Amino acid sequence: MSAVLEMAAPQNDRRVHAAQEDAPPEAVLTQMLVAPLVTQALRVVAELGVADLLATKARRSVDELAAETGTHAASLYRFMRALAGCGVFAETEGRVFELTPMAELLRADVEGSMRDLAIFMGADWHWQVWGDAPYSARTGKVAWEHVHGKEVFPYFAGNAEAARVFDNAMTSLSKMVSKAVVEAYDFSSIVKLADIAGGHGSLLSAILRANPHLKGLLFDVPQVIAGAHAHVEAEGLGQVIELASGNFFESVSGGADAYMMKHIIHDWDDARALSILKNCHRAMPEDGKLLLVEMVVPEGNEPHFAKIQDLEMMLSPGGLERTGDEYRALFAAAGFELTRIIPTASPMSVIEGVKIQAR
């Protein structure tokens, strides 16, 4: 399960933290308490496609928007007014609204769109899990399974619409991270890069476009790979990306000299994470590299979205965000030496490891 709120850059963490220190504590805490209400308001306008309607006509009255979306005008106005007060949309005279830079990100067709993420974050089946957060705090068990009767990924396998919402949100987040990873990591020494559980290949495609010498291997479960063919062809990379399917808890395809995973290991507890990493270890050559694209939790009181994202991991898939030392220990247990943690322009880092050579 991918990152929640990962699109905000680390420097924004520090700005927000500084602003909070200057504000009265009751004002800061009130903002935190009402934040879930804003999430639901964003979900409403995202599902209705309000930002896309405003993109076709710069200013629209709430009556026009209600007529186009089939909603109750007075009620829609109250959602729009609340969001305008947060800087999402701007209201002019006569209950007329227009886009702001934040509202632009709720459009479906713009680079960096967060529309699908807004829909996912507010979805009732996701919302219910957070409503059961005390269960995880009391028991140490996964709230998602307690609410839905099964683990998160089997739940998606049996709920096509929820799976579509989740996949769309994760794809949009992937696009945000891809540019930062491409810019931060030097892929020049790699010949063939395997993206394990790489979805439809968004990150792998971005890396290959920036590094024309590379070949790619995209590995995921059969139903995902079935949908990846069209995406890879659309990127013009059908000749350089090999597609393979399987279960990474059992094995992964060989033939690459570097194995990459983005937002995968944080989904799992240490035992299952080790199973995946050991399978990568077996598949790669002796001089192979392991690259994880994950958030790394900073020590102490430093603000970082990884610390909030960690709660999402605890409640939903049962995984966790890890510190640098925790990744170092996990790598060692799987037969890797953690060589570098490379920050990117996003809160994500590239965590690099190499096989520990037998002595």
C-alpha positions as CSV (number, residue, x, y, z in Angstrom):
1,M,0.0,0.0,0.0
2,S,1.6,3.1,-1.1
3,A,2.5,6.4,0.5
4,V,-0.1,8.7,1.9
5,L,0.8,12.4,1.7
6,E,4.2,11.5,0.2
7,M,3.9,14.2,-2.4
8,A,4.8,17.0,0.1
9,A,8.5,17.7,0.0
10,P,10.6,17.4,3.2
11,Q,11.3,21.1,3.3
12,N,7.5,21.6,3.5
13,D,7.6,19.6,6.7
14,R,9.9,22.1,8.2
15,R,7.9,25.1,7.1
16,V,4.7,23.6,8.5
17,H,6.5,22.7,11.8
18,A,7.9,26.3,12.1
19,A,4.4,27.8,11.4
20,Q,2.9,25.6,14.1
21,E,5.5,26.6,16.6
22,D,4.4,30.3,16.1
23,A,0.7,29.5,16.4
24,P,-1.3,29.0,19.7
25,P,-1.3,25.3,20.5
26,E,-5.1,25.3,20.6
27,A,-5.2,26.6,17.0
28,V,-2.8,24.0,15.8
29,L,-4.6,21.2,17.5
30,T,-7.9,22.4,16.1
31,Q,-6.5,22.3,12.6
32,M,-5.4,18.7,13.2
33,L,-8.8,17.7,14.5
34,V,-10.8,19.0,11.6
35,A,-8.4,17.8,8.9
36,P,-10.5,14.6,8.3
37,L,-13.5,16.8,7.5
38,V,-11.5,18.6,4.8
39,T,-10.5,15.2,3.4
40,Q,-14.1,14.3,2.9
41,A,-14.9,17.6,1.3
42,L,-12.1,17.0,-1.1
43,R,-13.3,13.5,-1.9
44,V,-16.8,14.9,-2.7
45,V,-15.5,17.5,-5.3
46,A,-13.0,15.0,-6.7
47,E,-15.6,12.4,-7.3
48,L,-17.9,15.0,-8.9
49,G,-15.1,16.2,-11.2
50,V,-15.7,19.9,-10.2
51,A,-12.1,21.0,-11.0
52,D,-12.4,19.5,-14.5
53,L,-15.6,21.4,-15.1
54,L,-14.0,24.6,-14.0
55,A,-11.1,23.9,-16.4
56,T,-13.5,24.0,-19.3
57,K,-14.9,27.4,-18.2
58,A,-12.9,29.6,-16.0
59,R,-15.8,30.7,-13.8
60,R,-19.0,28.9,-13.0
61,S,-21.8,29.6,-10.6
62,V,-22.6,26.9,-8.1
63,D,-26.0,26.5,-9.8
64,E,-24.2,25.6,-13.0
65,L,-21.9,23.2,-11.2
66,A,-24.8,21.5,-9.5
67,A,-26.7,21.1,-12.7
68,E,-23.7,19.5,-14.4
69,T,-23.0,17.2,-11.5
70,G,-26.5,16.3,-10.6
71,T,-26.2,17.6,-7.0
72,H,-28.1,19.9,-4.6
73,A,-26.9,23.4,-5.3
74,A,-27.2,24.7,-1.7
75,S,-25.3,21.7,-0.4
76,L,-22.6,21.8,-3.0
77,Y,-22.1,25.5,-2.3
78,R,-21.4,24.7,1.3
79,F,-18.7,22.2,0.3
80,M,-17.2,24.7,-2.2
81,R,-17.3,27.5,0.3
82,A,-15.5,25.4,2.9
83,L,-12.8,24.4,0.5
84,A,-12.4,28.0,-0.8
85,G,-11.7,28.9,2.8
86,C,-8.8,26.4,2.7
87,G,-7.4,27.8,-0.5
88,V,-8.9,25.1,-2.7
89,F,-11.1,27.1,-5.2
90,A,-11.8,30.8,-5.0
91,E,-15.3,32.3,-4.6
92,T,-16.3,35.6,-6.3
93,E,-19.5,37.5,-6.2
94,G,-22.7,35.6,-6.9
95,R,-21.5,32.2,-5.6
96,V,-19.2,31.9,-8.6
97,F,-16.1,29.7,-8.3
98,E,-12.8,29.5,-10.1
99,L,-9.7,27.3,-9.9
100,T,-6.7,28.0,-7.7
101,P,-3.3,26.3,-7.9
102,M,-4.4,23.6,-5.4
103,A,-7.7,23.1,-7.2
104,E,-5.8,22.5,-10.4
105,L,-4.3,19.4,-8.8
106,L,-7.8,18.0,-8.5
107,R,-8.1,17.9,-12.3
108,A,-7.8,14.4,-13.8
109,D,-5.7,15.5,-16.8
110,V,-2.9,17.5,-15.3
111,E,0.6,16.4,-14.4
112,G,0.8,15.7,-10.7
113,S,-2.9,15.2,-10.4
114,M,-4.0,14.3,-6.9
115,R,-7.7,13.7,-7.8
116,D,-7.4,9.9,-7.5
117,L,-5.6,10.2,-4.2
118,A,-8.4,12.4,-2.8
119,I,-11.0,9.8,-3.8
120,F,-8.9,7.0,-2.2
121,M,-8.3,8.9,1.0
122,G,-12.0,9.6,1.6
123,A,-13.4,6.3,0.3
124,D,-15.8,4.7,2.8
125,W,-13.9,1.4,2.9
126,H,-10.7,3.2,3.7
127,W,-12.4,5.6,6.2
128,Q,-13.9,2.7,8.1
129,V,-10.4,1.3,8.8
130,W,-9.2,4.5,10.4
131,G,-12.4,4.6,12.5
132,D,-11.2,1.3,14.0
133,A,-7.8,2.6,14.8
134,P,-8.2,1.9,18.6
135,Y,-8.4,-1.8,17.7
136,S,-4.8,-1.7,16.4
137,A,-3.7,0.4,19.4
138,R,-5.2,-2.1,21.8
139,T,-4.2,-5.4,20.2
140,G,-1.3,-4.7,17.8
141,K,-3.3,-6.4,15.1
142,V,-4.4,-5.0,11.7
143,A,-7.6,-2.9,11.7
144,W,-8.2,-3.5,8.0
145,E,-8.7,-7.3,8.6
146,H,-10.8,-6.6,11.7
147,V,-13.1,-4.3,9.7
148,H,-13.3,-6.1,6.3
149,G,-12.7,-9.7,7.4
150,K,-9.7,-10.2,5.2
151,E,-6.3,-8.7,4.6
152,V,-6.0,-5.6,2.3
153,F,-4.8,-7.2,-0.9
154,P,-7.2,-10.1,-0.9
155,Y,-9.9,-7.5,-0.2
156,F,-9.0,-5.6,-3.3
157,A,-8.9,-8.9,-5.3
158,G,-12.6,-9.4,-4.5
159,N,-13.7,-5.8,-4.8
160,A,-13.1,-4.5,-8.3
161,E,-14.2,-0.9,-7.8
162,A,-12.2,-0.4,-4.6
163,A,-9.2,-2.0,-6.4
164,R,-9.6,0.5,-9.3
165,V,-9.7,3.4,-6.9
166,F,-6.6,2.2,-5.1
167,D,-4.7,1.4,-8.3
168,N,-5.4,4.8,-9.7
169,A,-4.3,6.5,-6.5
170,M,-1.1,4.5,-6.4
171,T,-0.4,5.2,-10.1
172,S,-0.7,8.9,-9.5
173,L,1.7,8.8,-6.6
174,S,4.1,6.7,-8.6
175,K,4.3,9.4,-11.2
176,M,5.1,12.0,-8.6
177,V,8.0,9.9,-7.2
178,S,9.4,8.8,-10.6
179,K,11.0,12.2,-11.5
180,A,12.6,12.5,-8.1
181,V,14.1,9.0,-8.3
182,V,15.4,9.5,-11.8
183,E,17.1,12.7,-10.8
184,A,18.6,11.3,-7.6
185,Y,20.1,8.0,-8.5
186,D,22.8,7.1,-11.1
187,F,21.7,4.1,-13.1
188,S,24.6,4.2,-15.5
189,S,26.4,1.1,-14.1
190,I,23.2,-1.1,-14.4
191,V,22.6,-3.2,-17.6
192,K,19.2,-4.7,-16.8
193,L,16.9,-3.4,-14.1
194,A,14.1,-5.5,-12.6
195,D,11.1,-3.7,-11.1
196,I,9.5,-6.2,-8.6
197,A,5.8,-5.6,-8.0
198,G,6.2,-2.7,-10.4
199,G,2.5,-2.4,-11.4
200,H,2.1,-1.1,-14.9
201,G,5.7,0.0,-15.1
202,S,5.4,3.7,-14.5
203,L,8.7,4.1,-12.5
204,L,10.6,1.6,-14.7
205,S,9.5,3.4,-17.9
206,A,10.6,6.8,-16.5
207,I,14.0,5.3,-15.6
208,L,14.5,3.6,-19.0
209,R,13.5,6.8,-20.9
210,A,16.2,8.7,-19.0
211,N,18.7,5.9,-19.4
212,P,18.5,4.5,-23.0
213,H,21.2,2.0,-22.4
214,L,19.1,0.1,-19.9
215,K,16.9,-3.0,-20.4
216,G,14.0,-3.6,-18.0
217,L,12.2,-6.5,-16.4
218,L,8.7,-5.8,-15.0
219,F,7.5,-8.4,-12.5
220,D,4.1,-8.5,-10.8
221,V,1.1,-10.8,-10.2
222,P,-0.5,-12.2,-13.4
223,Q,-3.6,-10.0,-13.3
224,V,-1.4,-6.8,-13.1
225,I,1.0,-7.9,-15.8
226,A,-2.0,-8.6,-18.0
227,G,-2.9,-4.9,-17.8
228,A,0.7,-3.8,-18.1
229,H,1.2,-4.8,-21.7
230,A,-0.8,-1.9,-23.1
231,H,0.9,0.6,-20.9
232,V,4.4,-0.5,-21.8
233,E,3.5,-0.4,-25.5
234,A,2.0,3.0,-25.1
235,E,5.4,4.2,-23.7
236,G,7.1,2.8,-26.7
237,L,9.1,0.4,-24.6
238,G,7.7,-2.9,-25.6
239,Q,11.1,-4.0,-27.1
240,V,13.2,-3.2,-24.0
241,I,10.9,-4.2,-21.1
242,E,10.4,-7.9,-20.5
243,L,7.2,-8.8,-18.7
244,A,7.0,-11.6,-16.1
245,S,4.5,-12.7,-13.5
246,G,4.5,-14.7,-10.3
247,N,4.3,-14.5,-6.5
248,F,7.2,-12.7,-4.9
249,F,6.7,-14.7,-1.7
250,E,7.7,-17.8,-3.7
251,S,10.3,-16.5,-6.2
252,V,11.1,-13.6,-8.6
253,S,12.4,-13.8,-12.2
254,G,16.2,-13.9,-12.7
255,G,18.3,-12.3,-15.4
256,A,18.7,-8.7,-14.1
257,D,21.7,-7.2,-12.4
258,A,19.7,-4.8,-10.2
259,Y,16.4,-5.4,-8.4
260,M,14.2,-2.5,-7.5
261,M,11.0,-2.2,-5.4
262,K,9.0,0.9,-4.7
263,H,6.5,1.1,-1.9
264,I,6.6,-2.7,-1.4
265,I,8.7,-3.6,1.6
266,H,6.9,-1.1,3.8
267,D,3.7,-3.0,3.2
268,W,5.0,-6.0,5.2
269,D,6.1,-7.0,8.6
270,D,9.8,-8.1,9.0
271,A,9.1,-11.8,8.4
272,R,7.3,-11.3,5.1
273,A,9.6,-8.5,4.0
274,L,12.5,-10.9,4.6
275,S,10.9,-13.5,2.4
276,I,10.6,-11.1,-0.5
277,L,14.2,-9.8,-0.1
278,K,15.6,-13.3,0.1
279,N,13.9,-14.2,-3.1
280,C,15.5,-11.2,-4.8
281,H,18.8,-12.3,-3.3
282,R,18.5,-15.7,-4.9
283,A,17.6,-14.3,-8.3
284,M,20.4,-11.8,-8.7
285,P,24.0,-12.3,-9.6
286,E,26.8,-12.1,-7.0
287,D,27.5,-8.5,-7.9
288,G,23.8,-7.6,-8.0
289,K,22.3,-4.5,-6.4
290,L,19.1,-4.1,-4.4
291,L,17.3,-0.7,-4.7
292,L,14.4,0.1,-2.4
293,V,12.4,3.3,-2.9
294,E,10.9,4.0,0.5
295,M,10.5,6.7,3.1
296,V,13.1,6.5,5.9
297,V,11.9,7.5,9.3
298,P,14.1,10.1,10.9
299,E,15.1,9.8,14.6
300,G,13.9,12.1,17.3
301,N,11.2,14.7,17.0
302,E,12.0,15.8,13.4
303,P,8.8,16.1,11.5
304,H,8.4,13.8,8.5
305,F,5.4,12.3,6.7
306,A,6.9,8.8,7.2
307,K,5.8,9.0,10.9
308,I,2.1,9.5,9.8
309,Q,2.4,7.1,6.9
310,D,3.6,4.5,9.4
311,L,0.1,4.6,11.0
312,E,-1.5,3.8,7.6
313,M,0.9,0.9,7.3
314,M,0.0,-0.4,10.7
315,L,-3.8,-0.1,10.2
316,S,-4.1,-1.3,6.6
317,P,-1.6,-3.9,5.3
318,G,0.1,-4.5,8.7
319,G,3.5,-3.2,7.6
320,L,5.7,-0.3,8.8
321,E,7.9,2.5,7.8
322,R,11.5,1.9,9.0
323,T,14.4,3.9,10.2
324,G,17.8,3.7,8.5
325,D,19.1,1.3,11.2
326,E,16.0,-0.9,10.8
327,Y,16.6,-1.1,7.1
328,R,20.3,-1.9,7.7
329,A,19.3,-4.8,10.0
330,L,16.6,-6.0,7.5
331,F,19.1,-6.0,4.7
332,A,21.7,-7.9,6.7
333,A,19.2,-10.6,7.6
334,A,18.4,-11.1,3.9
335,G,22.1,-11.3,2.9
336,F,22.7,-7.7,1.8
337,E,24.9,-4.9,3.0
338,L,23.2,-1.5,3.0
339,T,25.6,0.7,1.2
340,R,23.8,4.1,0.8
341,I,20.6,5.9,1.6
342,I,20.1,8.5,-1.1
343,P,17.6,11.3,-0.5
344,T,15.4,12.5,-3.3
345,A,13.5,15.7,-3.9
346,S,10.5,14.0,-2.4
347,P,10.2,12.4,1.0
348,M,11.3,9.1,-0.6
349,S,14.9,7.8,-0.5
350,V,16.7,5.2,-2.6
351,I,18.0,2.6,-0.2
352,E,20.9,0.8,-2.0
353,G,22.3,-2.6,-1.0
354,V,24.7,-5.2,-2.4
355,K,25.0,-8.9,-1.8
356,I,27.2,-9.8,1.1
357,Q,30.0,-11.8,-0.3
358,A,30.6,-15.2,1.2
359,R,33.9,-15.5,3.0
